[in-house]
Amino acid sequence: MERTGLTDGIRGGVAPAARAWRVEPDFPGAGWHGAYVLVRLALAMVFIAAGAVKLSDPRAFAVLISRYGLVPDALLAPAAVGLPLAEVLLGLGLAVDARGSLSGVTGLLGLFVFVLWFGILKNLDVDCGCFSTGELAEHAGLRIALVRDFGFLAMAAFLYGCRFAWRNKRPAREGRGTGNPSGGEP
């Protein structure tokens, strides 16, 4: 495939940042690219929306966090602002496929799964707090939220799977993997 444009002067025809996750039309995994983008944007929108709702009323979110009994009182206010802010920023990063954002989102999902599991095991009668401060006010709601978060983890796993497959199945390019920029034998 012939490349032209602003990046012609860069070795390989594509800027290094753009080369990281670019899928070429002649690449066998190119058919998954649309699903990758759709899942990535859906997960990003979930995080942006959930974080924005919590940021709109941090006091109510702090009260909700305190009901789980996992955060010391001195850290409630920073957690009530920091956690939703991290959700929004990581969601924005995931929307533009910024490096590290998928790892951050996956880490937050792991934290959320742990907290929900803790709430279920302790038989807590608290709100989930996932998308609003007054949501799912019953014990069964924590189970529903846990299943939902496992679904979000499955979406993250799909994104990781696509990245892994594309990284390991790309056709060898000139100079790639030989240690020699000319592409020949060393």
N, C-alpha and C positions, 0 to 999 in steps of 0.2 A: 504494500500500500504506500503510495507516494505521499509524503508530507510536505506541506508548504506553509508559509506564514511567518509569524514573528519568531518562532523558535527554531528556524532553519540553522542558525549559527551554533546552536547547542548540540553537543555530541549526541547522536541518536535522534535528533529532530524534535525532542520533547523535553521541556524543562524538567529537572529532577523532581520537583514537587508534584507536577502533573503526571509524571511517569509512575508514581507510587501505586495508584489503584486504577490506572487507565486500562480499559478493556478494548482491545482492537477488534474491529468487525470480523477479521479472519481468525480470531482466537476461538477455540472450541467452546469456551465457557461464556461467550458473549451473550447467549440467550438468557442467562441468569441475571444479567446486569439490570434489567428492568425490575425484576423482583427484588433485587438487592436495594435499589434506590427506593422503591415503594416501602419496603419493610423498614429501611433506615429512616425515612421521613416520617412514617407512622409512629415509630418509637420515639423519635425526636419530638413530635407534636405532643405525645403523651407526657413526656417529661416537662416540656415548656408549659403546657396547660396546668399540670399538677403543681408545679412550682409556683406559677403565677397566682393560682388560687390561694395557696398557703401564704404567699408574701402579702396578699391583700389584707390578711388579718393575722399577724404573727402572734398576738396575745392569745387568741383562741387556739392557735396551733401549739403554743407553749403549754397551755392547760392540757391539751390532748396528749402531748408528749409526757407530761408529768404523770398522767394516769397509768402509763406503762411501768413507771417506777424504775426505769433503766438509766435515767440521766439525773445527775445531782442538780439540786435547785440552782446552784450558782451557774450552771451551764445551760439552763433552760432557754434563756433569752438568746444567747449566741446560737444555740442549736435551732431555735425556731426561726431564725433569720438565715443562718448559714446553710442549713439543709435545703430549704426551698431555692435559695440562691444558687447552690450547686446544681440542683435539678434544672433550673432554667439555663444556666451557662453550659452545662453538659448537653442539654437538649439542643441548644443553638450550635454547639460544636458538632454534634452528631448530624445536624441538618446540613452542615457544610462539609461533613466527613473529615473534620479536623483530627489530627493525630492525637491519640490518647482519649478521645471522647467516648469511644465504645467501651474502653476499659473502665472509665469512670462510671458510665451508665451501668455496666455490669456489676461493678462494685456496689453501687447504690442499691441495685436490685437485690444483691446478696444480703445487704443490710436490712432491707425491707422484709425479705423472706424470713430472716432471723427474728426480727421484731414481731412479725405476725405469728410465727411459730411459737415464740415465747408467750404471746398473748393467748393463744389457743391452749398451750400446755398449762398455763396458770389459770385458765378458765376466767380470764378477765372480761368484764362486760364494758368494753370501751369502743369508741368509734375507730374505724380504720385510719382515717386521716389521709387517705391516699389522694383523693381528688377534691375533698372539701372537709371542713372541720366538723360537719354534722352528718357525715355519711355513715351508713351501715352501723347503726348503733346497737347491734346485737351480736352475740357470740358467733352465730352462724355467718354474720357478715365478715368476720375475720377469716373464716374458711374460704368464703367466696373471693376475698381479696388475695388470699394466699394462692389460690388456683389461678387467678388473674395474673399475679406476679410471676408464677411459673410460666405462664404463656408469654409474658414479656421476656423472661429469660430464654425461652425457646426462640423468640425472635432474635435476641442477641446471639444465640448460638448459630442461627442461620447466617447472620452477618459474618461471624467469625469463620464459619465453614466456607462461605464464598471467598473470603479473603485468603484463606488457606489454600483452597483449590486453585485460585488464580495465581497465587504466588508460586505454587509448585507445578503448575501445568503450562505456564507460559512457554512459548517456543524460545529457544536460545537465540539471543541477539548477538550481534557482532561484539566481540570482546567480553561477553558476559560469562562469568564462571571459568574462564581460562587463565585469568591472571595476566593476560596479554591484551592491551587495548586494540590491537589490530585484528583480534579474533582468531589468529592462527595458533598453531601449537607453540608452547613456550620454548 
